[in-house]
């Protein structure tokens, strides 16, 4: 296989994410318009089936070489706008859910047609962030994806916009793709959009240069992102960079490029921007805790507790807590912050928020003497804690 990026050519488990603006042409195509009638394969859905076909061909080529591939595809809401006669993305949640309900079936049908040309079956998986937050759901999603691989199926993953609420949504499919990449221990994440690479400034600005490789955070320091995002999508370059950070911190390389360059990207050619891994793979439990949970509150730590948690990887004890914020129950995820409000870690708390004010600043021995042996436990045990900064000083 050709290509100048050996990490790409050697990848055997690949996640490819494609955005709404790459799979749909809305609002040019809308119900009752001539443009809608001219759309390939479907009246007013506005699906860019030529882009879907190109993606299917590129993925099929890697599958023919023994790779397992997952496609994380946006576009359900956008695909449903035209058939419902909507001229723009609705603001209210109920109408977004209705559009997704209509558009999701059109989207998956388009993928099924495109992959059928290559004699490949596709399967649909719809997720909410709740499926990542709940460990049982997380394991079920992993098991389903693995079984689809064994059966030779290409999974098409999307956020379940038909039932998702603002409280449990991923926010963008870039982050979802990065979480799926870790879930299946992928060797590569490819982020596709209508922008062909990461640039030093918005690409239409004079002097903007393509960034070929990102090896560390320092390579991102001088970037001016300007205005990002599209009319029908919720993502943008910022969300793609954050997704790349999430994946690379877990040891997964990332290619960011345009949907039209997908074949070259999967060949390992020098297209787009290549993000090198910056960290090592962490356990699924720790990645889940760091990136898939929604904190229910904050615990403020004194300097000594920050050093113990961050530098020495110790459990958080009541004596090191100086403040409690939020309404949470034992077992909920909470952020651990220093006295300046900087987040340093996240963990699963062992006490209800209502109980902690009477315990903080006191030793576990003292608490056990007053309240009994049950109060000798840590506020957050080190096995239920993930550090989010390198060092406390």
N, C-alpha and C positions, 0 to 999 in steps of 0.2 A: 504494500500500500504506500502511495506517495505521501509526501508531507515533510515538513521541517520541524514538527513538534512531536517528539517521540511519546510524550505523555498522552497525546491525543490518539495517535495511531495504535498504541498498545492498549487503550481502554477497552475493557470487556463489559462494563456496566455503565450505561450512559443515560443521563437525564437531559432532555432537550425542552426548553421552555420557549413558547412563542406567544407574542402579545396580541391584544385585540386589533391594533392597527395593522398587523401583518396578516391576519386571517379574515378581517372584514373590511369593507370599503364604505361603511356607513359614515356620514349621512348622505353620500352621493346616491346610494340606492335606498329608496323608501317606497312604501306601499303606493301603488298607482302611478309611479313615475316611469318614464321611458328607460331611465338608467337601470331601474330595478328589473325591468323585463329583459334587459340585455345581460344581466348577471349570469355567468356560467352556472348551470346546474340548479338554480333555485330562484324563483320569482323575486321576492323583496327581501330576502335574508341578507343580501349584500356580501355573501361569503366570497372570499378570494380563493376560489378553488384551485387556481393555478399555483398559488403559494402553498396550499395544502398538498397538492400533488407533488411539488418539488420537494417538500419536506418528507413526504412518504417515500419518495424515490431514494433520497439520501439516507434515511433511516433504514430502509429495506436493504440497501447495499451493506451497511454495517451488520445488520442481522444475518445476511447471507454469509458473513465471515465469522459468525458465532457469537456476536455481541448481543447482550440484552439491552433493550432500549425502552425508556419511558418518555412519553410526551406529556408535558404539562401545558395545557392550552387554555388561554383566555378566549374570550369572544362570545360566550353564551348570551350575555345581556345585549351586546351589540348586535348579534345575529337576530335577536328577537324584536328589536326596535321596529324594523321595517314592516314585518308581518302584522304588528299591532298598530301601525299607522303613527308611530311616534317619530318626531323630527329631531329629538335630541335625547341624550341619556337622562332618564327621569331622576329626580332628586329624592323622591320618597321611596322608602324601603319596599313597600308592598308592590309598587309598579316595577321596581328593579327585579324583584323576585318573580313577578309574572313574566317579564321579558326573558329572564333566564330560563323559565320553564318552557317557553316556546323555542328559544334559541338553542338550548342545549341539545335537543333532539336533532335539529338541523345540523349543528356542528359535528356531532358524532357520526351522523349519517354521511357527511362529507368525508370524514376520515375513513370510514368503513369502505366507501367507494374508492378512495385513493389507494388504500392498502390492498384492496382486493385485486387490483392490477398486478400486484407483486405476490399474490396468493398468500397474503398475511391477514390473519384475523386480529381485530382490535377489540379491546374491552374497556368499558367506562368505569372509572372510579371517581366518585364525588366525595370531597372531604371538607370538613370544617376544622377550624383550629381546635375545637373541642376534641376532635379525633386524635390530635397530637397531644393535647393536655392530659387526657385520660390515658393512663398507661395501658389498660386493657385494649382500648381502641387503637392505640399506637401499634401494639403487637399484632392486632388483627389486620391492620393495613399492611404491615410488613409481610405477614403470612400470605395474604391475598396476592400481593405483587410477586412474591417468590413463586407462587403456584402458577400464576399467569406466565411467568418466564418459562417454567417447566413445560407448559402446554404450547409454547411457541407463539404466545399472544403479545401484541404490543399494547400496553395499558395507556389509555388516554385519561389523564388526571386533570381535574378542574376543581376549584372551590365550589362547594354546593350552594350557589347563589340563590337557589329556590327556597331555602329554609334558613340561610345564615342571617344572623343579626349583627348589628354593629359591635356588640359586646364579644362575639365569638368569631369574627372574621379575621382572616390573615392580613387583609389590607391590600395585598397585591400578590400576584402569582409568582413573582420573582422570589419572594421569601418562601412561598410554598414549595417552589422547585428546589431551593437549597435544602429545605427540610426533608423533602423526598429523597434528594441525593444522599443525604446522610442516612436516612431510614434504610435504604437498600445498599448502603456502603458503596456508592457509585465511584467509578474511577474518573469520571468527567462530568461537568455540568456545562451545557451550552445555553447561553441566553440570547435569544433572537428577538429583534425588534425592527423598527424602521430606520434605525441609526446604525451605520456600518462599523462603528468603533467608539471607544472612549477618546475624546479629544481634550487638549489643554484648555479649550474654551468652546462655546457653542460652535459647531462645525461651519455655520454660515458666517461666522465672524472672521474678518481678515486676519491671517497669521495663525489661525488655529491649526494645531498639528496633531496627527494621530499618535496615540500612545500605543506602541507595539506590545510592550510587556510591562506588567506591574509585578514587581518582586517584593515590595514592602509598602508600608503605609507612607513612607517618605516619597514614593513615586506619585502619590495622590495629593501631596500638600499644595502644589502650585496650580491645581485645576480650578477653573472658573466654570461652574456648571450652568450658570445663567438660568433662564426659564426652561423647565422640562415638563414632560407630560403631554398627553394627547387628548383630543376631545372625547374619545370613547373609552380610553383606557384609564386606569387609576395609577399606573406605574410611571416611571420616568427614569432618567439616568441615576438619580440618587438611590432609588430602590434597587436598581441593578448593581450598583456598587456595594450597597449593604448586603445584598444576596451573595455577591462574590466574596465579601469579607466573611460571611457566615460559612460558606463552603470551604474557602481556602484555610480558614482557621481550624477546620476539621480535616485538613489534608487533602482536599479535593480540588484539582485544578479547574479553572473556568475559562471558557472562551465567550467573549461578548462580541456579537457582530450582527449584521443585517440578515433578515430572513432569506433574502435573495442569495446570500453567500453560504447557505447551510451546507451544501455539498462540499465546498472547499473547506469549510470549518471542520467537518467531520473527516475529511481526508488528512487533516493536520497541516493544511497550507497556512502561510503567513497572512491571514486575514483577521480583521477585527483587532481586539485586544486580548492578550493572553495573561491571565492572572495565575501566578505560581502559588503553590501551597505555602502557607506561612506557619502552619502548626501541624500537630499530629492528630490523628483520629482520636476522639474521645468516645467514651461509652455512650450508647444510645440514651441511657438514663440522664447523663450529665448534659448532653446536647439538648435533650427534651427540656430539662430544667432551665438551661440558659436561654434557649431561643423559642421554645414553644409554649411556655407557661406565661400567664398574665399575672403579675404580682398583685396581691390583695392589700398590701400595705408596706410600710417601711419601718425598719428598726435602725435607730441612730446609735452608732458605736463610738466609744471613746478611742483615743489613739492606740492604747494598749491592745484593745480588742481587735482593731483593724490589723495591727501587726501580727497578732496571733492567728487570725483567720487567713490573711493574705500571704504572709511570709512563711508562717510555720504550718499552715494548713490544719489548724486545730479547730475544734468545735467552738461554737459561740456559747458562752456562759452568761447567766443573768448579770453577773458583776460588771460585764463590759458594755451593757446596754444603758444608754442615757436618755432614750426617747422612743416612743411608740406612736405610730401614725397609721390610721386605717381601721377597718372593721373586718377582721379575719378570724378564722377558726383554726384549731390545731390541725396540722396537715396541709394547710394552704401555703402556696409560694409567697415569699415576701422578699423585698430587696433589702440588702444591708448597705447602709450608707455611712460615710464618715461625718464628722461634726460640721463639715462644710457642705453637706448634701450630695457629695460625689458618691455614686454607686460603686461599690467594690465587690459585691458578691450577691448571689441569690440562693435562697434555701427554703426548705420545707420546715415551717415553724412547729414546735411541739406544744405550744400553749395558745389559748384563745387570746385575742387582743384585750378583752376585758380583764383577764387575769394578770397580764404582764406588769401593769403599773405598780402593783404591790410587790413584785419580785425583782425588778431591775435594780442594779447597783449592789446586790447582795450575793454573798457566796452560796453555793449549793449546799454546803454543810449547814450554814445558818438556816436556810430555807427548810432543809430536811428536819432540823431540830424543831422548828416552829410548826410546820405543816405536815410533816411525815415524809417517808422515803420516796413517795411519788414525785416530790418536788426537788429531788436530787438530780433530775435529768437536765440535759443541755437545752438551751433555747432552740438552737439548730445544731444537729449532729453533723460532724464533718462528712459523713457518708451521704448526707442529704444536702450538700452545699457545693456550689460551683463558684469559683473565683472569677471575676470579670475584669480584673486589672492585673498587670504583671507583678507590680510591687506596690507597697503602701507608701514608699518614700522615694 
